[in-house]
Amino acid sequence: MNREPLGLRPGAGLVPRSLNLVPRSSYLAPKLLTENPQVDLTHIYCYTVVVRCYMLEDILMKLHDHMKRSISTLKESLTKIQTGRANPMMVEDIIVDYYGTSVPLRELGNITTPDPNLLAIHPYDKTQIAAMEKAILAADLGLNPANDGMIIRIKIPRLSEQRRDDLAKIIKKRGEETKVALRNIRREANEKLNALKKDKQISEDDYHRYREQVDKDIHSYSEQIDKIVDQKQEQLRTI
């Protein structure tokens, strides 16, 4: 997300280029006057506005970055839940002991789905089939691999009603955990805003405006979580 606060950028005309070189520790007007006696108060005011905008926008940018990562983690987590339909992501991150080195399964073979209920793993090194099967069983995913000496096949069992109910609860729990992560992200953003307000680096109006924006953004991402969870649960019901 590329946010440009009100089009204010150092060097864009609102701030003298000579001030662009002033370190962040020199943002306060008194020090600017001491180190740059030729600078007039208008320039200092403009520069202060730019710095304040960037400080506030930086909080929102980091907020969005952290929330997007939380959403991505949720999607990846739900993709790996066994829903009765074969998906390479179910096994690709399983760690295999490859000659004493821990290696993800995806790096040891090509994983395909010949049909909706079957995973096929084509090992690059056929001597590692036993190690790969051992790792799949140890992952405790409820999968039972079998091989013909060339290919490892994993039949994905159809879901019972009890298993569907259990998975639906797991999916809901993952969604709630992600919402908790969002609330923690919001708390961190608000703490930064509180600190800026306490140090009188932002106005009361800016403080309330950005607090409100943080809440709106969190609400928007929470709705995304609900949608992702609902879609996954609907997928469970239709399998």
Secondary structure, 3 states (H helix, E strand, C coil): CCCCHHHCCCCCCCCCHHHHCCCHHHCCHHHHHHHCCCCCHHHHHHHHHHHHHHHHHHHHHHHHHHHHHHHHHHHHHHHCCCCCCCCHHHCCCCEEEECCEEEEHHHCEEEEEEECCEEEEEECCHHHHHHHHHHHHHCCCCCCEEECCCCEEEECCCCCHHHHHHHHHHHHHHHHHHHHHHHHHHHHHHHHHHHHHHCCCCCHHHHHHHHHHHHHHHHHHHHHHHHHHHHHHHHHHHC
